Amino acid sequence: MGAQVIEKVLEIARKRRNILTLMRSAIRANDKDQVFALARKLTGLSNEECHRTNPRIN
């Protein structure tokens, strides 16, 4: 069982590293939409879960 857990942890780490690499490329290309999409994927948020800051705060 321990080996299976380690394999899953390594798989998650590889996926996160790939997303971060894509984010770096999107940042360099100034592709904000792609950066935000990848950030949502990385954090597990969907568009429906994103809440804008209340305009009265700004």
Secondary structure, DSSP 8 states (H G I E B T S, - for coil): -HHHHHHHHHHHHHHHHHHHHHHHHHHHTT-HHHHHHHHHHHHT--GGG-----TTT-
